Every structure is written in C-alpha cells, then in structure tokens.
Amino acid sequence: MIKSELTVKTGRRGKGQKAQKKKMATVATVFTQEPYIRTPEEVVQSLFPAGEVQSKSRHKTSGPQRKRVWASLQASKDWFISDVKEEMDRRDPRGRKSRVVVTDGERALQRRACMMINDAVLVLDLLHVLEKLWAAGHSLHGEGTDEAVEFVRQRAFRILRGEVSQVVKGLRQIVTKRKLKGKKAEVLLGAAAYYYRNKSRMRYNEYLAQGLPIASGSVEGACKNLIKDRMERSGMRWSSDGAEAMVKMRAVYLSGDFEEYWDWHIAQDQERLYPKTRWEPAATVVLK
C-alpha cells in the first residue's frame, strides 16, 4: 500500500521494519452445489495418494454452480458478512437448502459468522487443520521425510473420523513423554490448543456423511485470481481507494456479472450527464 506520509530515508532498516506495508483483504464466495458424500478413506487417499496411479473416486460431483465472489479492503467484517448473507437469502428465500459456512481459524470472523448466519453449519477449513499438522510433523521428524508424511496422514485420518479429542490428547502426550522443550513443544501444544478450541467446527465425519464441503478451495482460488495475480505484481503500489475499486471490479468480472454491470454503469452515467427532464423552449425577449 502507498504510505500517505513521506517516508524518511534511513541507511538501514531496523529489526522488524519492512520496505513496504500490506493490507489484508476480506474475500468470500457463495455458490450452490449438490451434496457430495465421501468417506474419510477417500479424502485421505486424495490428500496422500499411494503408488503411481491414484484410484478415482466412485462419486461424481457437478462442482460449484452460480459462484459469486466478494472482496474488500475497506468494508467492516459485519457489513461484509451481512452482504454475503443477503446473497444466501436471495438464493434460498424459503430456507430449504442446507447452508454451510467454511472459514479459517480467525476467531473474530467465526464469531461474526455464528451471530449473523445462525442457521448455517460452521465448518473449519480442513486445509488450515492440515497446516498445523504439517508444522507439527516437520518439527518432530524434519521436513520432507517419510516419517513426517506418515505422522500427518495418520492424524488427518483420525480427525476425519471425528476423533479430534484423541488427536489433541496424543499431541500433548508427545510433549510430555518426550520431554520436549522450546520450539518443538510450542508447535505441538499450539496445534493441540487450536484443535481443542475449534473441535465443535471439526465434525468432519458428520459433514462428509451429509455431503457438505469441508475445505475452502473456492475462496482460496479467489484469493489467488482476484487479489494476488492482479494486486501483488512486481513494483505495484496501491492507495486504499484505488485497491478497493480494483478488487470490486474484478469481483464483478469473476462472478460473471460484468456485462450486466457495465450496461447499468453506462445507464447511470448517461443519467448523470443527460438527466431525463422535460424540455421547454427558452423564452425569447426582443427589445426595440
């Protein structure tokens, strides 16, 4: 982001100082999808394919339908979530569909989603769950080792089966029995605390049986296509207003609403420049 004030040049940046500053954008997607029933074994097989050939799932899904994308750098989370809820209500005014909200582990976002979309099932994104497991596995066995992969695979399978509490106990016992200290203990206890805090949103065995989504791949793709690919190119600097206008325009385009929006934009511009008022001839006065 462009700094509003002049930057005082220094010979060397201090600890923690960066050459530039960034601002976080809030991104959301809303789509409709047929239930996609899976088993924990199928999910684990897709995450950890064994052998050269990965067997295809016996299920077929049509994928997200009528997907719409939102993004903003300036809007509050309350306004943002309320706008998303309006879209959900518009698609399902009678409340006949199952509503699912998949979020990351940000507490403020989860609390707001619970309060404002109280008729939805709140799911913790499985990809964020696996990030904690990979960090723990790499801390214990080293990055890129077969032991780390097996460590993550076993615990991911147990989490998908609904055994979150057992995984939490196991991580804590590893720290106690091995008498781990420092960074390793911090990583494992941090993962255990994260799972314990979010276990009510990690009932993946129930979600899979109902055909509900358990990962936010659609919004992760939107973050890349909408934000990163356009806003974080080399040498780019953005003002807050300029970045907000750009992400809104790209959200309209990626949602497939650009042609309709552009017709509306032209109509509004014409109305502003040439308002539709009753034309009357000007009075002409001739003096002699």
PyMOL commands that set and color helices and strands:
alter all, ss='L'
color gray80, all
select helices_A, chain A and resi 40-47+77-91+107-116+126-141+146-160+164-177+182-201+204-210+217-231+240-254+258-273
alter helices_A, ss='H'
color red, helices_A
select strands_A, chain A and resi 26-32+65-72+100-103+121-124
alter strands_A, ss='S'
color yellow, strands_A
deselect
rebuild
show_as cartoon
